[in-house]
Amino acid sequence: MDYITRMLSNPPQDVHCSIMVDADRPGRTLSWQEYSVSVKRVAVGLREAGVADRDGVGLLSPNDIYFHVLGDGAIAAGAVFVPIPGFVKEADLANCITSGDVKWLFASPELIELALATAETLAMDTSRILVFDPPGLDPYNGPKLSLSKLMEADETVWRNPYNGQDPRTLAAIRLFTSGTTGKNKAAEISHATQVARLDSGHAVLPLGSKVLQITGIYHLSGQTVCNRACAGMLTAYVSRVDNDPATILDKMQVYGIDAVLFPTVLIKKLTAAILDGVRPRDTLQSLRYVTFGGSFCGTPVLEALKDLLPREAHLRPVYGSTESWFASIAQDWTPGYVGSPMEDVQVKVIDPETLEPLVPGIEGEICVRSAYVFDGYCKNPEASKSAFLPGESWFRTGDKGSLDVRNGQIALTGRYKEIFKVNSVQISPSEVAEQLMLHPGIADAVVCSTPARDDDDAVECMAYVVRSKDLTAQEVVDYIATKLNRHKSPTGAVVFCEHITRGAAGKPVRDHLVAQTPLPGSARYLTVSASHN
């Protein structure tokens, strides 16, 4: 079954009940009836505008209850939806447009100038840059085509473009990920895979849940929440506020939120806010399911959170990736583990050098196989090939861990790859280093992670830099903040050095880096200047 048939042919019992609620603007809601009609109107409008089968339609916008009206409308038009992180700078956006094969790009009004500037840099037809102006917000009255204008189309003329086609061979959506190496890649999710993920999502978010969605909808977790909401399986309370613990806790209490799917960095912030007295200890009493993942979270934090939850609540670690979806989950947290493989998910651990399987209890690289695994990276056959075991459908996660002999759960112990996360943002060291070396004052650079200044469980970005002329550590940090996401700035440390030793293949010899004596001007724990935030 294609994804659009699944979404539009299985209405909830009450089609007029809210499936999406704007948690920042009380009274602004979206029902399933409104969703289904709007999706068809957008699809018709896009076809009339010239969108062709398999065109990539991108969306650059903060969270909004109409995010998936545009996205599913694009898919219903025969296109591929490409949600783009809303915090990107021009270099990031250019990479997303190129790697995601984006032919048409919608941008919210506050991001339209960025979209136009990037399009001009790429020699992209700016008539294909459109405005995302959903109902209930300030209307767009400019000359460009917009979502509100598309929604004036006649939905009764819509016809499903996927009739008679194999849903396993057609991409429905492309989600951005750093994968296992290099810059962001666009992971292609087929119609069949998207439907499989949707229909198995109850293991992560139970039917009928009231879920607060504050992380970016472009992300795997946001996709999971909002897809299920649009299918009438739960109610999503959507907010743009993702960095203020007090406001987030208030929204959870006001709306009686009973389920969340949060990154561990946010779990830590919310727990700390309550323990510090920012909000009372009973703030979380409506919660029944707290599902978390994305990076490591220390036992003391989770034990403290567990004490703050009602007795009947479940604290549940989940493990997965954009490529594999959710591979494991635990109904209740056990220290040191991220749960057992989900139903219909196969997990094995291999020796990353020989690729031979290892017995339970022995650490190796975790591999995943299921109907939920992505098909490959858009326009990147080399990366797609290396993401799987040779000749097989086993996805190589790049994660180091083992399967416990006694309980069958997965224990994660590290990463074989260099990718790391800062505040849930994936950092590719090679991408940041490449950007640094575009600076006229930098002759060479290597990027890695370093322990965060105020959290033993987190990391910050760090750079070793060879200067070709006078340059300050603060200038290095601010330069990256102007080119890439600010979390990619080397705020952990900028270490100036005489040279960077590299091996025959051009890779830095990291032991030599650590042994270097920092030159004057090196600095640790910097902050991006306010003008670049």
LUMPA-154485 format. One record per residue (C-alpha): residue number from 1; chain; z, x, y. Coordinates in nm, 2 decimals. Each point is the difference from the previous one (the first is absolute). Example, Ala and Ser with C-alpha at 12.3 -4.5 7.8 and 13.67 -1.06 7.14 Angstrom:
LUMPA-154485
   n chain     c3     c1     c2
   1     A   0.78   1.23  -0.45
   2     A  -0.07   0.14   0.34
end
This chain:
LUMPA-154485
   n chain     c3     c1     c2
   1     A   0.00   0.00   0.00
   2     A  -0.08   0.13   0.35
   3     A   0.28   0.03   0.25
   4     A  -0.12  -0.27   0.24
   5     A  -0.03  -0.26  -0.28
   6     A   0.35   0.09  -0.10
   7     A   0.14  -0.04   0.35
   8     A  -0.19  -0.32   0.10
   9     A   0.01  -0.20  -0.33
  10     A   0.37   0.01  -0.07
  11     A   0.18  -0.17   0.29
  12     A   0.38  -0.03   0.00
  13     A   0.15  -0.34  -0.05
  14     A   0.05  -0.05   0.37
  15     A  -0.30   0.13   0.18
  16     A   0.15  -0.08   0.34
  17     A   0.32   0.21  -0.05
  18     A   0.01   0.33   0.18
  19     A  -0.10   0.30  -0.20
  20     A   0.02   0.24   0.30
  21     A   0.25  -0.01   0.28
  22     A  -0.01   0.22   0.31
  23     A   0.35   0.14   0.00
  24     A  -0.04   0.13   0.36
  25     A  -0.12  -0.34   0.14
  26     A   0.19  -0.30  -0.14
  27     A  -0.23  -0.30  -0.05
  28     A  -0.32   0.20  -0.07
  29     A  -0.08  -0.06  -0.36
  30     A  -0.29  -0.01  -0.25
  31     A  -0.03  -0.26  -0.28
  32     A  -0.22   0.04  -0.31
  33     A  -0.23  -0.27   0.12
  34     A  -0.05   0.19   0.33
  35     A  -0.04   0.32  -0.19
  36     A  -0.27  -0.13  -0.23
  37     A  -0.20  -0.17   0.27
  38     A   0.02   0.30   0.23
  39     A  -0.11   0.24  -0.27
  40     A  -0.32  -0.20  -0.06
  41     A  -0.06  -0.02   0.38
  42     A   0.04   0.37   0.04
  43     A  -0.23   0.06  -0.30
  44     A  -0.27  -0.22   0.15
  45     A   0.04   0.16   0.34
  46     A  -0.03   0.35  -0.14
  47     A  -0.32  -0.08  -0.18
  48     A  -0.14  -0.15   0.31
  49     A   0.09   0.32   0.19
  50     A  -0.20   0.21  -0.25
  51     A   0.26   0.12  -0.25
  52     A  -0.18   0.07  -0.33
  53     A   0.12   0.02  -0.36
  54     A   0.22   0.30  -0.07
  55     A   0.04   0.09   0.37
  56     A   0.34   0.15   0.07
  57     A   0.19  -0.21   0.26
  58     A   0.30   0.18   0.15
  59     A   0.30  -0.13   0.18
  60     A   0.21   0.21   0.23
  61     A   0.30  -0.21   0.11
  62     A   0.38  -0.03  -0.01
  63     A   0.14  -0.26  -0.24
  64     A  -0.10  -0.36   0.05
  65     A   0.00  -0.32  -0.20
  66     A  -0.38  -0.02   0.04
  67     A  -0.05   0.36  -0.13
  68     A  -0.12  -0.13  -0.34
  69     A  -0.19  -0.29   0.14
  70     A  -0.23   0.27   0.14
  71     A   0.02   0.21  -0.31
  72     A  -0.06  -0.28  -0.25
  73     A  -0.27  -0.14   0.23
  74     A  -0.18   0.33  -0.02
  75     A   0.02   0.00  -0.38
  76     A  -0.12  -0.37   0.00
  77     A  -0.30   0.11   0.20
  78     A  -0.10   0.24  -0.28
  79     A   0.15   0.31   0.18
  80     A   0.27   0.24  -0.09
  81     A   0.33  -0.01   0.20
  82     A   0.13   0.33   0.14
  83     A   0.34  -0.03   0.16
  84     A   0.08   0.31   0.22
  85     A   0.34   0.12   0.10
  86     A   0.07  -0.12   0.35
  87     A   0.17   0.33   0.11
  88     A  -0.31   0.22  -0.03
  89     A  -0.13   0.24   0.27
  90     A  -0.37   0.06   0.05
  91     A  -0.04   0.27  -0.27
  92     A   0.19  -0.22  -0.25
  93     A  -0.22  -0.30   0.08
  94     A  -0.32   0.19  -0.02
  95     A   0.10   0.12  -0.35
  96     A   0.08  -0.35  -0.10
  97     A  -0.33  -0.14   0.12
  98     A  -0.19   0.27  -0.18
  99     A   0.19   0.02  -0.32
 100     A   0.04  -0.38  -0.02
 101     A  -0.37  -0.06   0.07
 102     A   0.09  -0.24   0.28
 103     A  -0.31  -0.17   0.15
 104     A   0.19  -0.25   0.22
 105     A   0.34   0.05   0.16
 106     A   0.23  -0.26   0.14
 107     A   0.28   0.13   0.23
 108     A   0.28  -0.18   0.18
 109     A  -0.03   0.00   0.38
 110     A   0.25   0.28   0.05
 111     A  -0.20   0.22  -0.24
 112     A  -0.36  -0.10   0.10
 113     A  -0.05   0.30   0.23
 114     A   0.10   0.24  -0.28
 115     A  -0.24  -0.17  -0.23
 116     A  -0.29   0.02   0.26
 117     A   0.07   0.37   0.08
 118     A   0.00   0.09  -0.37
 119     A  -0.32  -0.20  -0.07
 120     A  -0.17   0.19   0.28
 121     A   0.11   0.33  -0.14
 122     A  -0.14  -0.10  -0.34
 123     A  -0.32  -0.14   0.16
 124     A   0.09  -0.34  -0.15
 125     A  -0.16  -0.31   0.14
 126     A   0.27  -0.13   0.25
 127     A  -0.13  -0.36  -0.04
 128     A   0.16   0.02  -0.34
 129     A   0.34   0.06   0.16
 130     A   0.16  -0.35   0.02
 131     A   0.33  -0.14   0.13
 132     A   0.28  -0.13  -0.22
 133     A   0.15  -0.27   0.22
 134     A   0.18  -0.25  -0.25
 135     A   0.10  -0.35   0.11
 136     A   0.34  -0.03   0.17
 137     A  -0.03   0.33   0.19
 138     A  -0.16   0.08   0.34
 139     A  -0.37  -0.10  -0.04
 140     A  -0.27   0.26   0.05
 141     A  -0.25  -0.10   0.27
 142     A  -0.21   0.31   0.01
 143     A  -0.37   0.05  -0.10
 144     A   0.06   0.12  -0.36
 145     A  -0.01  -0.21  -0.31
 146     A   0.35  -0.09  -0.11
 147     A   0.19  -0.17  -0.28
 148     A   0.06  -0.31   0.21
 149     A  -0.38  -0.04   0.05
 150     A  -0.06   0.05  -0.37
 151     A   0.25  -0.28  -0.08
 152     A  -0.22  -0.25   0.18
 153     A  -0.25   0.02  -0.28
 154     A  -0.06  -0.29  -0.24
 155     A   0.20   0.06  -0.32
 156     A  -0.19  -0.27  -0.19
 157     A  -0.31   0.22  -0.03
 158     A   0.19   0.28  -0.18
 159     A  -0.11   0.09  -0.35
 160     A   0.17   0.25  -0.23
 161     A  -0.23   0.31  -0.01
 162     A   0.16   0.12  -0.33
 163     A  -0.12  -0.27  -0.23
 164     A  -0.16   0.15  -0.31
 165     A   0.12   0.36   0.08
 166     A   0.23   0.22  -0.20
 167     A   0.34   0.02   0.19
 168     A   0.07   0.34  -0.17
 169     A  -0.29   0.17   0.17
 170     A   0.04  -0.12   0.36
 171     A   0.25   0.15   0.25
 172     A   0.21  -0.26   0.18
 173     A   0.22   0.23   0.21
 174     A   0.04   0.37   0.09
 175     A   0.35   0.13   0.06
 176     A   0.06   0.33   0.16
 177     A   0.20   0.27  -0.17
 178     A   0.02   0.38  -0.01
 179     A  -0.04  -0.03  -0.37
 180     A   0.10   0.33  -0.15
 181     A  -0.17   0.24   0.24
 182     A  -0.16   0.03   0.34
 183     A  -0.06  -0.26   0.28
 184     A   0.03  -0.37  -0.04
 185     A  -0.23  -0.15  -0.26
 186     A  -0.09  -0.37  -0.04
 187     A   0.11  -0.12  -0.34
 188     A  -0.24  -0.28  -0.12
 189     A   0.17  -0.30  -0.16
 190     A  -0.24  -0.23  -0.19
 191     A   0.02  -0.38   0.00
 192     A   0.12   0.00  -0.36
 193     A   0.27   0.26   0.08
 194     A   0.11  -0.19   0.32
 195     A   0.04  -0.32  -0.20
 196     A   0.20   0.18  -0.27
 197     A   0.23   0.15   0.26
 198     A   0.05  -0.34   0.17
 199     A   0.08  -0.18  -0.32
 200     A   0.25   0.26  -0.12
 201     A   0.18   0.03   0.33
 202     A   0.28  -0.24  -0.10
 203     A   0.16   0.30  -0.17
 204     A   0.04   0.16   0.34
 205     A   0.04  -0.31   0.22
 206     A   0.12  -0.32  -0.18
 207     A  -0.17  -0.33   0.06
 208     A   0.13  -0.20   0.29
 209     A   0.16   0.30   0.18
 210     A   0.05   0.02   0.37
 211     A  -0.12   0.36   0.08
 212     A   0.03   0.20   0.32
 213     A  -0.32   0.20   0.05
 214     A   0.05   0.28   0.26
 215     A  -0.17   0.30  -0.15
 216     A  -0.37   0.02   0.07
 217     A  -0.21  -0.27  -0.17
 218     A  -0.27   0.27  -0.06
 219     A   0.25   0.16  -0.25
 220     A   0.03  -0.08  -0.37
 221     A   0.33  -0.18   0.06
 222     A  -0.14  -0.20   0.28
 223     A  -0.30  -0.09  -0.20
 224     A   0.22  -0.12  -0.29
 225     A   0.22  -0.22   0.23
 226     A  -0.29  -0.15   0.20
 227     A  -0.24  -0.06  -0.30
 228     A   0.27  -0.19  -0.18
 229     A   0.08  -0.20   0.32
 230     A  -0.36  -0.10   0.05
 231     A  -0.01  -0.11  -0.36
 232     A   0.29  -0.23   0.07
 233     A   0.24   0.19  -0.22
 234     A   0.26   0.09   0.27
 235     A   0.06  -0.02   0.37
 236     A  -0.05   0.31   0.20
 237     A   0.18   0.05   0.33
 238     A  -0.22   0.25   0.18
 239     A   0.13   0.23   0.28
 240     A  -0.13   0.29   0.20
 241     A   0.35   0.15   0.03
 242     A   0.04   0.27  -0.25
 243     A   0.22   0.26   0.16
 244     A   0.31  -0.17   0.13
 245     A   0.26  -0.07  -0.27
 246     A   0.20  -0.24   0.21
 247     A  -0.30  -0.22   0.07
 248     A  -0.11   0.01  -0.36
 249     A   0.35  -0.10  -0.12
 250     A   0.01  -0.29   0.25
 251     A  -0.34  -0.13  -0.12
 252     A   0.12   0.01  -0.36
 253     A   0.31  -0.20   0.09
 254     A  -0.18  -0.25   0.23
 255     A  -0.27  -0.09  -0.26
 256     A   0.22   0.01  -0.31
 257     A  -0.22   0.27  -0.16
 258     A   0.07   0.03  -0.37
 259     A  -0.24   0.27  -0.11
 260     A  -0.13   0.33   0.16
 261     A  -0.23   0.27  -0.11
 262     A   0.09   0.30   0.22
 263     A  -0.06   0.37   0.00
 264     A   0.31   0.21  -0.07
 265     A   0.01   0.14   0.35
 266     A   0.05  -0.35   0.13
 267     A   0.26  -0.08  -0.26
 268     A   0.20   0.30   0.12
 269     A  -0.03  -0.10   0.37
 270     A   0.12  -0.36  -0.07
 271     A   0.29   0.11  -0.21
 272     A   0.11   0.26   0.26
 273     A  -0.02  -0.27   0.28
 274     A   0.24  -0.22  -0.19
 275     A   0.24   0.28  -0.10
 276     A   0.00   0.12   0.37
 277     A   0.10  -0.34   0.11
 278     A  -0.32  -0.09   0.18
 279     A   0.00  -0.33  -0.20
 280     A   0.27  -0.16  -0.22
 281     A   0.04   0.08  -0.37
 282     A  -0.10  -0.36  -0.09
 283     A  -0.35   0.03   0.16
 284     A  -0.18   0.03  -0.33
 285     A   0.16  -0.30  -0.18
 286     A  -0.33  -0.20  -0.02
 287     A  -0.17   0.28  -0.20
 288     A  -0.06  -0.04  -0.38
 289     A  -0.27   0.26  -0.06
 290     A   0.00   0.34   0.17
 291     A  -0.30   0.19  -0.13
 292     A  -0.06   0.36   0.13
 293     A  -0.23   0.29  -0.06
 294     A  -0.22   0.25   0.17
 295     A   0.21   0.31   0.00
 296     A   0.33   0.14  -0.12
 297     A   0.33  -0.17   0.09
 298     A   0.34   0.15  -0.08
 299     A   0.25  -0.16  -0.22
 300     A   0.28  -0.02   0.27
 301     A  -0.23  -0.21   0.22
 302     A  -0.10  -0.24  -0.28
 303     A   0.37  -0.03  -0.11
 304     A   0.10  -0.09   0.36
 305     A  -0.28  -0.26   0.02
 306     A   0.10  -0.15  -0.33
 307     A   0.35  -0.05   0.14
 308     A  -0.15  -0.19   0.30
 309     A  -0.21  -0.24  -0.21
 310     A   0.13  -0.33  -0.15
 311     A   0.10   0.03  -0.36
 312     A  -0.30  -0.19  -0.13
 313     A  -0.25   0.22   0.18
 314     A  -0.23   0.24  -0.19
 315     A  -0.06   0.35   0.14
 316     A  -0.33   0.10  -0.16
 317     A  -0.19   0.33   0.02
 318     A  -0.37  -0.02  -0.04
 319     A  -0.25   0.28  -0.06
 320     A  -0.37   0.01   0.07
 321     A  -0.27   0.09   0.23
 322     A  -0.30  -0.14   0.18
 323     A  -0.22   0.11  -0.29
 324     A   0.22  -0.12  -0.29
 325     A   0.18  -0.30   0.17
 326     A   0.35  -0.04  -0.14
 327     A   0.04   0.19  -0.32
 328     A   0.37  -0.05  -0.06
 329     A   0.30  -0.21   0.12
 330     A   0.36  -0.05  -0.09
 331     A   0.18  -0.34   0.03
 332     A   0.30   0.20   0.10
 333     A   0.03   0.35   0.12
 334     A   0.12   0.28  -0.23
 335     A   0.07   0.33   0.18
 336     A  -0.28   0.26  -0.06
 337     A  -0.26  -0.25  -0.12
 338     A  -0.28  -0.21   0.15
 339     A  -0.02  -0.26  -0.28
 340     A  -0.20  -0.07  -0.31
 341     A  -0.38  -0.04  -0.02
 342     A  -0.10  -0.35   0.11
 343     A  -0.15  -0.24  -0.24
 344     A  -0.36   0.10  -0.10
 345     A   0.05   0.35   0.16
 346     A  -0.03   0.31  -0.22
 347     A   0.18   0.32   0.11
 348     A  -0.02   0.34  -0.15
 349     A   0.11   0.35   0.10
 350     A  -0.23   0.29  -0.04
 351     A   0.00   0.38   0.04
 352     A  -0.19   0.04   0.33
 353     A  -0.16   0.32  -0.12
 354     A  -0.11  -0.09  -0.36
 355     A  -0.02  -0.38   0.06
 356     A   0.17  -0.05  -0.33
 357     A   0.26  -0.29  -0.03
 358     A   0.37   0.09   0.00
 359     A   0.27  -0.17  -0.20
 360     A   0.27  -0.21   0.19
 361     A   0.26   0.21   0.17
 362     A  -0.24   0.28   0.09
 363     A  -0.11   0.03   0.36
 364     A  -0.36   0.00   0.09
 365     A  -0.26  -0.19   0.21
 366     A   0.03  -0.38  -0.02
 367     A  -0.33  -0.18  -0.08
 368     A  -0.05  -0.38   0.02
 369     A  -0.25  -0.23  -0.16
 370     A  -0.03  -0.38   0.06
 371     A  -0.22  -0.28   0.14
 372     A   0.16   0.07   0.34
 373     A  -0.14   0.35   0.04
 374     A  -0.26   0.06   0.27
 375     A  -0.36   0.07  -0.07
 376     A  -0.05   0.32   0.20
 377     A  -0.02   0.14   0.35
 378     A  -0.28  -0.14   0.22
 379     A  -0.28   0.25   0.05
 380     A   0.20   0.28  -0.17
 381     A  -0.11   0.05  -0.36
 382     A   0.17   0.34  -0.03
 383     A   0.34  -0.13   0.10
 384     A  -0.05  -0.31  -0.22
 385     A  -0.08   0.21  -0.30
 386     A   0.31   0.23   0.05
 387     A   0.23  -0.30   0.04
 388     A  -0.04  -0.09  -0.37
 389     A   0.03   0.19  -0.32
 390     A  -0.34   0.12  -0.12
 391     A  -0.20  -0.28  -0.16
 392     A   0.30  -0.24   0.01
 393     A   0.14  -0.28   0.22
 394     A   0.34   0.17   0.04
 395     A   0.09   0.05   0.36
 396     A   0.17   0.33   0.08
 397     A   0.28  -0.08   0.25
 398     A   0.08   0.37   0.09
 399     A   0.36  -0.09  -0.04
 400     A   0.24   0.20  -0.22
 401     A   0.23  -0.18  -0.23
 402     A   0.09  -0.12  -0.35
 403     A   0.05  -0.30  -0.21
 404     A   0.37  -0.04  -0.10
 405     A   0.05   0.01  -0.38
 406     A   0.28  -0.25   0.01
 407     A  -0.09  -0.27   0.25
 408     A  -0.38   0.05   0.04
 409     A   0.03   0.02   0.37
 410     A  -0.20   0.25   0.22
 411     A   0.19   0.28   0.17
 412     A  -0.17   0.16   0.29
 413     A   0.08   0.37   0.08
 414     A  -0.27   0.11   0.25
 415     A  -0.36   0.03   0.09
 416     A  -0.27   0.23  -0.15
 417     A  -0.21  -0.06   0.31
 418     A   0.07   0.10   0.36
 419     A   0.00  -0.35   0.15
 420     A   0.33  -0.11   0.15
 421     A   0.12  -0.29   0.21
 422     A   0.17  -0.01   0.34
 423     A   0.13  -0.35   0.09
 424     A  -0.22  -0.14  -0.27
 425     A  -0.31   0.16   0.15
 426     A  -0.19   0.21  -0.25
 427     A  -0.05   0.36   0.13
 428     A  -0.29   0.21  -0.13
 429     A   0.08   0.36   0.09
 430     A  -0.36   0.10   0.00
 431     A  -0.10  -0.28   0.25
 432     A   0.27   0.11   0.25
 433     A  -0.09   0.37  -0.05
 434     A  -0.37  -0.07   0.05
 435     A   0.09  -0.18   0.33
 436     A   0.22   0.28   0.11
 437     A  -0.28   0.25  -0.05
 438     A  -0.22  -0.20   0.24
 439     A   0.23   0.10   0.28
 440     A  -0.15   0.29   0.20
 441     A   0.33   0.18   0.00
 442     A   0.06   0.00  -0.38
 443     A  -0.17   0.25  -0.23
 444     A   0.16  -0.12  -0.33
 445     A   0.25  -0.25  -0.12
 446     A   0.17  -0.13  -0.31
 447     A   0.20  -0.32  -0.02
 448     A   0.28  -0.10  -0.24
 449     A   0.32  -0.21   0.00
 450     A   0.35   0.10   0.09
 451     A   0.33  -0.19  -0.03
 452     A   0.05  -0.26   0.27
 453     A   0.25   0.08   0.27
 454     A   0.23  -0.30  -0.06
 455     A  -0.08  -0.12  -0.36
 456     A   0.04   0.22  -0.31
 457     A  -0.23  -0.24  -0.19
 458     A  -0.29   0.02   0.25
 459     A  -0.24   0.26   0.13
 460     A  -0.19   0.08   0.31
 461     A  -0.33   0.18   0.06
 462     A   0.01   0.37   0.06
 463     A  -0.27   0.25   0.11
 464     A  -0.06   0.37  -0.03
 465     A  -0.23   0.10   0.29
 466     A  -0.19   0.31   0.09
 467     A  -0.06   0.00   0.37
 468     A  -0.31   0.14   0.16
 469     A   0.15  -0.04   0.35
 470     A   0.33  -0.11   0.16
 471     A   0.11  -0.34  -0.14
 472     A   0.34  -0.17  -0.02
 473     A   0.14  -0.18  -0.30
 474     A   0.03  -0.32   0.21
 475     A  -0.37   0.02   0.08
 476     A  -0.08   0.03  -0.37
 477     A   0.20  -0.32  -0.07
 478     A  -0.15  -0.19   0.28
 479     A  -0.35   0.10  -0.09
 480     A   0.02  -0.15  -0.34
 481     A   0.16  -0.32   0.14
 482     A  -0.30  -0.04   0.23
 483     A  -0.24   0.03  -0.30
 484     A   0.17  -0.15  -0.30
 485     A   0.29  -0.23  -0.08
 486     A   0.31   0.14   0.18
 487     A   0.19   0.03  -0.34
 488     A  -0.26   0.26  -0.09
 489     A   0.12   0.22   0.29
 490     A   0.19   0.32  -0.13
 491     A   0.33  -0.11   0.15
 492     A   0.20   0.16  -0.28
 493     A  -0.10   0.35   0.11
 494     A  -0.28   0.20   0.16
 495     A   0.02   0.35  -0.12
 496     A  -0.22   0.25   0.18
 497     A  -0.11   0.30  -0.23
 498     A  -0.21   0.30   0.02
 499     A  -0.23  -0.10  -0.29
 500     A  -0.03  -0.24  -0.29
 501     A  -0.06   0.16  -0.34
 502     A  -0.26  -0.18  -0.21
 503     A  -0.11   0.05  -0.36
 504     A  -0.36   0.04  -0.13
 505     A  -0.06  -0.37   0.01
 506     A   0.11  -0.02   0.37
 507     A   0.33  -0.17  -0.09
 508     A   0.31   0.13   0.19
 509     A   0.25   0.20  -0.20
 510     A   0.31  -0.21   0.09
 511     A   0.25   0.26  -0.12
 512     A  -0.13   0.23   0.27
 513     A   0.03  -0.27   0.26
 514     A   0.37  -0.06  -0.07
 515     A   0.06   0.38   0.02
 516     A  -0.15   0.03   0.34
 517     A   0.22   0.08   0.30
 518     A  -0.06  -0.27   0.26
 519     A  -0.15   0.12   0.33
 520     A   0.16  -0.08   0.34
 521     A  -0.07  -0.35   0.10
 522     A   0.04  -0.15  -0.35
 523     A   0.22  -0.31   0.00
 524     A   0.16  -0.25  -0.24
 525     A   0.05  -0.37   0.03
 526     A  -0.21  -0.09   0.30
 527     A  -0.09  -0.34   0.14
 528     A  -0.33  -0.14   0.10
 529     A  -0.02  -0.03   0.38
 530     A   0.05  -0.35   0.12
 531     A  -0.34  -0.01   0.15
 532     A  -0.16   0.04  -0.34
 533     A   0.21  -0.25  -0.20
end
